[in-house]
Amino acid sequence: MRKIERVKVLEGYRLELAFDDGFVGTVDFSDLSGKGVFALWRDRFAFESVRIGLSGELVWGDQIDLCPDALYLKATGKKPEDVFTALRREPSHA
């Protein structure tokens, strides 16, 4: 499981994320802003109040938390099976 170690708010609804494996990447959240629970982000100050939770996830108060593994996949462009080796299919032998 990846953990976020540093977060930096960028222009728009983008965040620069630094992960525990040394990877640093940017994630754009503009497609979520204003929708459902993310209506909170209509207030720019609320979006900028992001912090890192105890498990390395992104947290906005007690209303929103985002999984660091999902954010890692989004930031790196990798597929789940690239990161989580247990998801790789084993060849079946008849």
C-alpha positions, 0 to 999 in steps of 0.5 A: 500500500502506498502512502502520500508523504507530501501534498502541494496545492496547485492552480485549478483543482490540481495537487502535487503528490509525493509518495513513499516510494519517491514518486512525485506526480500531479492529479487533477480533481477538476472533474470532481469539483462541485459534484456530490460530496465534492460540492465542498470544493466550490469554496476554493479555501475548502479545497486548499484545506487538504491534509494527509491522514494517518494512513497516508490518504488525502483528507478534507475535514471529516467529509472527504478522504481519498485512498492513496493507492487510487491516487497513486494509480491516477498519478502514475498512469499504472494499472492495478496489476502493475502495482499490486502483484497479487492481481497478476494472473497466474498462467493456468496449466491443464 
